[in-house]
Amino acid sequence: MLSRLFWLPIALALGLHGCSGDPTEPTLEDPDLTVMFVGNSLTYTNNLPGLVETVAEAAGYAVETISIAGPNYGLGDHWVTGTPRTIREQRPDVVVLQQGPSTLAESRAYLVEWTDSLARVAREVGADPALLMVWPPDDPDYSFGAVYASYLAAAEAVGGTFIPAGMAWVEVRKSDGTLALYGPDGFHPDLLGSVVAAMTIVETLFEGSVRDLPPNMTPSRRNPDIRMPPATLETLVGAVQRAVERYARR
């Protein structure tokens, strides 16, 4: 995958390990946006940043992504393992922040607190902070509404962009409950779930961009292909458009 990756193992106390899926291929000379993802396994499962590049290209936009992700990471973990330094060095246009569902009161407070800290760093370099709403475990004891409330609170606290990927999942399930969005563990996304998240990100950043996506998206760079039946694409496009129209904040 082409997006620049900075892996954050839990044992790493200082600094970052950087690697690229293909260090010989040049970065885009003049991207429409450079987007940095700051998250955990919900970001790196299925290469969400690479999927964003694929969807954006299919919609007619050039997006360069940078991914800083570690297993089980919250935003506070990113603060102490060098992410602020990387934001300052890379100077992206948008910093997309993501942690777990954050449905409990204490985890919501943690999300809001560290969103504020990282948003301040993003704005130092002229970047817009954005909150990527994820989804709860596939368990009736957890609700999408609680995830929505936590991420919206964090976005509103910093005047940032709110990307309602979790609500797009809700809209997909309303339209076609047979589509698998969760992976085998009932929490991490299936590939289709990550595609829905990628489409939601692109539609939020570039309004109206998913309307004419083709069912087969083959990127010119080394990013994931996306292929699905036209009927499935129609379901996803409608769900993403409804979610962004109703819930996104820019």
N, C-alpha and C positions, 0 to 999 in steps of 0.2 A: 504494500500500500504506500501511497505517495506522501500522505500528510506527515508532517514532521512530528515525531513522537518523543516525549520525555517521560520515561517510565519512572515511577516513584515507589520502589519497594519499601515496605514498612520499616525495615531495619536501617534505611538511609536517614541519617540525622541531619546531614548538611550536604548541600549541593544537589546536582541532578545528573542522571545518566541520559544522554541524548543519543538518539539513533534515527535513521531514516530508512524506510522500506526500500528505497532505491536512491542511494546517495549520488549516483551518476547522472540522474535526470535533473535538469535545472528546475528551480522554482519558477513560478509564473513571473514574468517581467512586470506586468501591470494589472494585477487582479482587481476586480471590482471591490472585493472585500478580503481582508485577512482576518480569519476567525480563530481565536484560541479557545480550546475546550479545556476547562479545569474540572476534573471529575474523578470518577472511579470506574468500576467494572461495567456499570450501565452505559458508560461512554465507550469503553474500548471493546466490549462484546460486539461482534459483527462489524467492527471498524466503523462506528457511527460517523466520525469525521470524514472518512473516505466516502461513505455513502452521501454525505452532504455535498461533497465536491461533485459526485456523479449526478445527483439530482440537479444541482445548480447548473452544471454544464448543459444538461438536457433542456433546461429552461432558458438557456442563452446567457448565463452569467459565468464569470470566471472567479472562483472562490479558492483561496489558499487556506488550508487549515493547519493548525498546530495543536497537538494533543498532549496534555499533561494529566496523566491518570495513574492511580494506584489502587490496588485492591482494598476494599473496605474504607476508602478515604472519605473523610468529611472535609469541609472547607478549612477548618482549623488545622488539620494535618498538612494541607497544602501550605498554609502560612509558615509553618516551622520547617518545611523541607525545601525551601528555595523558590517557590512559585512566584512570589513578588519580584524577585530578581529576574526571573525569566520573562515576566510581563514587561519589565522595564527594558530588557535587552531586545526582545522581539518586536515590541511596539505594534501590536495588532490593532485592527479597527474595532473589533468586537471581542469581548471576553465572556464566554458562555460558562456560567457557574452551575454545578450540579453536584449534589450528594445523594444520600438515600431518601426515602419517602418523607422523613421528618414529620411524622404525624403526631407524635407526642409533644406536649407543651415544652418540655426541656429541649427536645431536638429542634423544634421550631425556633426557640430562642437562640440556639446555637447557630442555626442557619442564618437568621437575621443578623446576628452579631458578626459572623465572619464574612457574610456578604458585604456588610458595610466596610470592613477592613480591606477586602480585595477590590471592591468597587473604587475606593479611594486611590489605590495604586493604578487601577485601569485608567482612571480619569487623569492621573498625572501625565500619562503618555497620550492622552487624547482618545482613548478607547471608550466605547460604550459598554457598560456592564449589562449582561442579559442573564436571566434566570431560566434554566431549562427544567420545567416541571416534568418529573418522571411519573411513576405509577407505583401503586402499592403491591405487595405480594398478592397472588391470586388466592385470596382467603377472605371469607365473608367478615372476619373480624377487622379487616382493614378497609378503608374507603378512599376512593378517588377524591371525594370532596375535601377530606382532611389534607391530602397532599396538595391539592389546589390552593387551599387557604394558606398553607405554610409558604409555598413558593410565591404566591401573589403578595403576601405580607413582606417577604424579603425584597421582591422587586419594587414594591411601592415605597419601602423604607429608603431606598437609594435612588428613586426616580429612574429605575432601569427598565429595560425591555423584558416583557414576560412572554415566554414561549410555551404554549399550552400543549406540549406533546402528550401528556397524560390524558387531557380532555379529548384529544384526537383519537386516542385509543377508545375512549368511551363512545365516541361517535361511530367508530368502525364497528364496535360490538353491537350497537343499536341497529346498524344497517345490515350486518351479516355476522351472526354469532358463531358461524362455522370457521371463520378465519382465525388462525392461531397466531396470537400476538406474544404470548408467553412461551419461553423455552421449557425444557423438561423439568427444571427445578422450581417452576412456578413463580419465579421472580425476575430472573434475567430474560431479556427479550429474545424471542425467535427472530430470525432474519426479517420477517415481515414486520414485526413490531419495531425493529430498528429503522426499517424503511419508512414507516409511518412517522417516526420521530424526525428522521432526516427531512422528509417532505414538510413537516410542520415548521422546522427551523428555517428552511428556505422560503416558505410562504410568509413567515413572519418578517424575515429580513428583506424580502423582495415581494411586495404585495401583488397578488394576481399571478405569480410565477408558475404555479403548479397546474393551471387550467388546461394547458395543452401538452402536458407531458406524454411521451410515447410509452407504450407498454414495455418496450425493450430499450434500455438505456445503456449504451456502450461507451464508456468514457475514452477520450483520446489519450489520457494519461493512465498510469498504473493504479487505478482505483477499482473498486468492485463493480462488476456488471449488475444491473438490476433488470430482471425479466419477470413478467407476470401476465396472466390472461387479461385481455382488455376489460372484461367485466370486473375483475378485481381492482384494476387501476381506477375504473370509474367509481367504485365504492370508496377507495382510499382518497381520491381527489375530493369527492364530495364531503367526506368526513373531515378532512384537513381544512377545507375551506370553511365549513361551519364552525369548527373549533377556533380557528384563527379569528374569524369575524366576531364570534361571541366573547372570546376570552382573552385574546392577545392584548398586550399593552406595548406601545412603541414609544 
